[in-house]
Amino acid sequence: MNEFIIRRACEGDIKALTDIYNHEILHSSSTFAITPKTESERLLWLRSHNKDNHPLIVAEQNGAVIGYASLSAYRDMEAYRGTVELSVYVHRGHRGKGVGEALCRHIINMAKKDGVTVTVVSVITSDNQTSIALHEKLGFVFCGEIKNVGIKHGRLLSIKNYQLLL
């Protein structure tokens, strides 16, 4: 496996972050977003991270961003401050090489040390067996399925909720 480094995301990463996410929007059900995002939209998203208990990290290999993970606010209400939602995306050419797992382990360790986070949740499309297997490997526990909540690429989809108590 080729080596990569994990670091905090910066504004210079925005094109790569946008490209990785837009590929998933257009070609998978891993996100329920349907319309590709502009770099300006993703820049606002990036700027909402790397403060409080909401880090955004990237895996970089040979100067190129090959994946990212973020912890975002679970809900926009104060009582949820200690709960974050994990998202992880890996460039299609770098999957199956441990990048997603390394990003998840790194960001979970950040959450354990931030003094705020007590729960990490993930909302995963029911047919995303790769993500489900990764989360279970990391110790996440299945907390229930919500059926038929989204339509993507002409398919009615369900979501599975996973939780990791820190």
C-alpha positions, 0 to 999 in steps of 0.5 A, a space after each residue: 500500500 502506498 503511504 498517505 498522511 492525514 491532516 486537517 483540511 484547508 481551503 486549498 483542498 476545496 477542489 479535491 473535496 468537491 470533486 470527491 463528493 460530487 462523484 458520489 452525488 452523481 454515481 452512488 447512493 452514499 449521499 442523498 444529495 442529488 445536485 452537484 455542489 459548487 466549490 463555493 458551497 463546499 467552501 462554506 461547508 469547510 469553513 463550518 468545520 475545524 472548530 469546536 468538536 467538528 474537525 474535517 481531515 483529509 488523507 493526502 498522498 503525493 500531494 493529492 487529497 484521496 479522501 476525507 472525514 468530518 464530524 458535523 453537528 448532529 442537529 442544530 440544537 444546543 442539547 446535541 452539542 456532544 453528539 456529532 455525525 461522521 461522514 467519510 468519503 474516499 476517492 474511487 481510485 483509492 478504495 479498498 486500501 485502508 484510507 477510509 478506516 484510517 480516516 475514521 480511526 483518526 477522527 474518532 481519536 480526535 473526538 475522544 480527546 476534544 472534551 465535548 463529544 460523547 457520541 458519534 453517529 453515522 447515517 448510512 444508506 441501507 445498501 452501502 454494505 462497505 460502509 456498514 462493515 467499516 462502521 461495525 469494525 470500528 465498534 459502531 452499534 446498529 440503532 435502527 433502520 428508517 425505511 423508504 426515506 429517500 429516492 436516488 437514481 430512481 430507487 426508493 432507499 432506506 437508512 441505517 443508524 449507527 452509534 459509537 459511544 465514546 
